[in-house]
Amino acid sequence: MSVPVLPYGRQTIEDDDIAAVAEALRGDFLTTGPTVERFERVFAETVGARHAVACANGTAALHLAMLALDVQPGEAVVAPSITFLATANCARYVGAEVVFADVDPDTGLMTPDTLARALERLDGRRLRAVLPVHLRGDAAELPALETLAQDAGAVLVEDAPHALGTTMKFGNATEQVGDVRHSAMATFSFHPVKTIATGEGGMVTTNDAALAERLRRMRSHGMVRPEGCEPWWYEMPEPGLNYRLPDVLCALGLSQLAKLPRFAARRRALASAYREALAPLAPLVRPAAQPAWSDPVLHLMTVLIDFEAAGRTRLQVVEALRARGVGSQVHYIPVHRQPYYRDRYGDLDLPGAEAWYARCLSLPLYPGMEDADVARVVEALQAALSPT
């Protein structure tokens, strides 16, 4: 009989979520209606931003951010190599060039030092944006990154799909991811494995009213409706895209957002249980390092494993875990290794990214897990690392 597999992540959908979607389906608007505006308003209030603009997915959020900043072909955008493809690809969508930054090998995060080294490789291109990624849910060092970006004539755009609910403390000030105190915009995803789910969906937060207006215009074909014109009249000053998020999915998002405190508390409790259960496996296995300023709501429970010392390959460990009913995933293959980017920029020397990739493995983490599941996962990992 097959063993049921604990996935590395999954959505938590409850009866009230289903009821919220059913109510939206019975309403007058399936898309471009009042539920979208309500989701945006509540999301902005939740993260402490002035504006939130909903869109089709997290990739669309990043693309819209580049369009809102009017990033031009040939200009430069800095992105860390340890991230999902979309962080770099959003720059290419608008014709900009990607300058890959290295990361801290123990956190996977872009740091002020790795950003400074990336800025040395601009090759005369105008820098428009720096895209720190709050990997796993841990926050990057935003004030220092902001200073470097500003000195180079650019702004930060936080890639924050992993970090909804994460708080930070810089000096005496407590902040939260998405309040955009140090950035022009922050982008989020509501993919099923993220902290809240809408199926597919994304959000951009900003404190700049002009950016918010441009984001809204560009997510809907670039259309505007000038005041004083006939009610059917619209104009398109520039082409946009169809990146709207329907009311039906926003209804699910509102229901899920109300559960964020519970989801966050559960993720924090599971992460704490993991740290305690994994302690006996050190130094062979240890959780990814947590920066001092970050109090994360982890999206990913990533551990760093010395596979060479264990005498096991990562593939062997992944397969052994799965045989014991434990799913896992790798976050991420360094983006600078991808064939497209290697062909465009050549081979890059980013030792932090390589060291992170060589050791990382993400273990199951989602609110629906039972307390006993953590012990089950760690026992399976210990067995998978043991000599056969």
N, C-alpha and C positions, 0 to 999 in steps of 0.2 A: 504494500500500500504506500502511495506517495506521501511525502511529508509536506504539510502546508507551509508555504514559504512566507516569511516575514519580508515584505519589500523594504527597500531603503527609505521609501517615503510614499505616502498616499493621502488622499483627501479624507476628511471627516464630514460626512453628509448625514444630517439628522432629519427627523420628521418636520421640524419647523422650517428647515431649508427648503424641503420639497413643497411645503405649504406656501412659502413665499413665492416660489417660482410659479406654482399653480395659480396663485392670485394674480400675478403679473400676466399670465397667459389669458386670464379672463378679462383683463383690463382693455382699455382703448388703444394703448400704445405697446407694441412689441419692440419698437426701437425709436430712438430720437424723441423720447418722451420724458415725463417728469421724474421717473425713477432714476434716470441717468444723473440728473442734476442733484437729486437727493443723495445718491451714492457719493458723488464728488464732494458735496458739502460735508457729509459725515466723515468721509475719509480725511479731508483737510483738517477738520477739527480734531480727529483722532491723533494725527501726527504733528499737529501744531503749525501747519502751513496756512498761508492766506488763500491759496488757490490749489485745486486739484482738477486735472483733466483726464477723464477716462478714455481708454482706447482699446484696440482690438487685442493686444497682447504686449508682453514686455519688450519684444523686438520692435514693435511699432512705437512704443514709448521712446525708445532710444533714437529711432529714426526721426520721430517728430521733434525730439530735443535738438538734433542736428539741424533740422529745417528751421526751427524757431530761432536758433542762433545765426542762421544764414551762413553756415559753414560752406566755403567755396572749394571748387576743385583745385587741387594743388596745395591747399593749406594743410596743416598738421593737427592731428588729434593723438594724444598719448593714452594708451590703454595697457593694463597689465597683461602679461601673457597667460597667467593663470586665471581663466574666466571662461564663460561660454562664448561661442563664436560670435554671438550677436554684438557683444561689446565692441569688438573691432569692426565687424561688418557694417555697423551703422555709419561709420566714417566713410567707408567705401561707397555706400549707397548715394552719398552726396559728392563723390569724387575726391574726398580728402585722403591724405596719406596717413597711414597708421605708424606711429612710433611706439614700439613695444617696450614697456618698462619691466624690469625684473621685479621679483617679489622676495619678501622674507621667506627663507626656506622652512620656517617652523610655523608661520601663520598663514602663508599664502597670499599676504596682503602687499599691495604697493606701499612703499614707505617714502618718507622725504628723501632718503638717500638714493633709493632706486629711481625716483622721479628725477632727481637732480642729474643722475647719470643719463637718463633718457633724454633730458633736455640738451645734453651735449651732442646728441645725434640728430638735431633738427635739420642740419645741412642747409641753413638759410631759409627754410620754409617758415611762414607765419604760423605760430601756434594759436589755435582758437579755443581748444578745450582739453581738459584733463579728466579722464573717466576713472576715478577710483572705484573699485568693486568691494562691497562689504561682504567678503567671501564667507560662506557658511552661516553668516549672521553676525560675525564680529565686525566692528566698525573700524574703518581706516582712520588714520590720524589726521582728521580733516583740517584743523587750524594750520598745521605746518604745511600740508599740501596746498591749502588755499593761498598761503603766502607765496610759495614758489610759483604757483600758477599766475597769480596777480603780477608778480615781478616779471614774468615772461609775457604779460599782456593777454592772458587767457583766463577762463573761468573753469570752475569745477562743475561737472555733471555727475552726480552720484548714481552709480549702477547698484540699486538697492533691492532687487527682488528677493534676496536671501534674508533681509534684515528688518522686516516689518515687526515692530514692537521692541527692537533693540534700543537701549539707552546708552548714553555716553557721558563721561564726566571729564571735562577739560578744565583744569584749575578747579574753581569752586562752582562752576556752572554745570548743571545737569541738563542734557539735551537729548533729543531722540532722533533717530534716523527718519528723514522725511521732512523735518522742520526747516530744512534748507537755510540754516544760519550761515553756512560757509560756502554755499554753492548756488549756482543759478537755478538748477533743477535737480530733482531726484526722481528716478524711474523705478517702477515696481511691476511685478508680474503676479498674476493670480492663477497660474498653472496648477493643476491638481496637487502636485507635491509641495507647493509653497504653503506659507503659514495660513493664509485663507485662500479659498478656491472659488473661481467663477466658471471653471471649465477651461476656457481661455480668457484672457483679459489682462489689461495693464492700466497703469496710472502714472501721470507725471505731476509732481508737486512743484510749486514755485511761489515765491513771494513777490514776483514781478507781474503786475497786471497786464502789461503789454505782451510779455512772453505768454501768459495764459491765453490771451486773446488770439495770438498767432497760432498757438498749439490747437485751439479749438477750430480755427479756420482751416488749418492744414490737415486736420483729421477728417474733414468733410469736403474734399474736392477743391479746397481753396475758395469756396463760395462765400460771398458776403451779401447782405440784404440792406442796401442803403436806405437811410431814413427818408421819408417823404415820397417813396416810389410806390407803384401799384403793389398789391399784396402778393402777386405771383412773381414779382421781379427779383432776379438775383444776378450778380455779376461775379466774374472770376478774375481778379487782378493777377493771379498766378496759379498754376496748377497745384492742386493738393492730392490727397489720397483718400480712399474710403477706409479709414481706420476706426470707424465708430464701434462702440460697445453697446449691444442691444439692452433695452430695459429688462428683458427676461434675465440676462446674466447679471445686470446690476442689482436686481432683486435678490438673487442668490448672494451677491457680494455684500449687500446690506445685512442680510441674515448672518453671514459668516463674520462680518466685522463686529457685530455685537458679541461674538464669542471670543474675540481676540484676547481679552484678559485671561479667560480660561485656557485657551490654546497655548498662550505664552507661558502661563504658570506650569502647565503640564510639560511643555518642552524643556523648561528650565529644570524641573524635577527629574525628568528622564536623563538629561545631560549630567546632572549632579550624580545620579545613580551610576551612570556609565563611568564617570571619573573615579568613583570609589571602587567599582568592580574591576576596572582596568589596572588599578595601581599595582597589583601583584605581578602583572605582565611586564612592567618596566624593567630594564630600558628597551626591551625588544619591541614593545608597543607602548605608545603614549598618545594621548589626545593632542590634536593640533593646539598650539600655544594660544592663549588668550591675552591680548594686549591689556595693559593695566587700566586703560581708560574705558574699556568696553564691557558692558553688561548685556550679553547677547541673548536674544531669543533665537536659538540655533535652528536653522533650516537643515543643516547637515551635521551629522555626528561623524566627523572625519578623524581618523587615527593615522598616525605615522608609524610605519612598520619597517624594521630593519630586516628585509627579506633575505639579504645575503647572510646575516648572522643566524637567521632561522633555518637556513638551508632549504628554503622553499621559494618558488617563484610566486609572483602575485596571482598568476592564473591558477596555479595549484591551490592557493588559499581560497580564491573566489569559488572554485569548483567544489572544494571541500566544505565551505560554508553552505553552498547551495544544497549539497547532498544532505546537510543537517537542517535544511529548511530555513536558511538565513540568506536573504538577498543582500547584495552590496553593489557599489558603483564606484567609479573613479571620477573625481572632480578636481582638475580637468587635465586633458592632454594639452600641453602648452600650445597656445594658438599660433605662435610664431613657427611651430613645426608643420602646420598645415600646408599641403602642397601649393595652394594658391599664394600664401604669404611667403613661402620659401622661394617660389619662382619670382615674386615681386621684389623681395628685399634681401634675398640670399640667406645664408646660415648666420644666425645671431648667437652670441655668447651670453646666455642668461642663466648663470649657474644656480641662482636661487630657485627659478622656475623648474629647472631640471631636477634639483634635489627634492623639491616638493613632489613633483610628479613621480619620482622613483619610489616614494614611500607612502603615498596617500591611498587611503581606502575609506569610503563612506559606509557606515553601518546603519541599520534601521533606526529611524527616529521620526515619530509622528504621534499625535495626541491619542490615537486609538490603541497604542501599545499598552499592555499590562505591565505592572512592576516586574513580574516574573520573566517577562520577555527580555529584559536587559541581562539578567543572569544567564538566560538561555543563549543569547547572542555571544556573550563573553566566553562562556564555556565552549561554544562551537568554535570561536576564534582560537582559543587556547588549543583545542584538539587539532584544528587545521594547521597550526604552526608547529605541532609536535612532530618529531621524527616518526616516519611510518615503520 
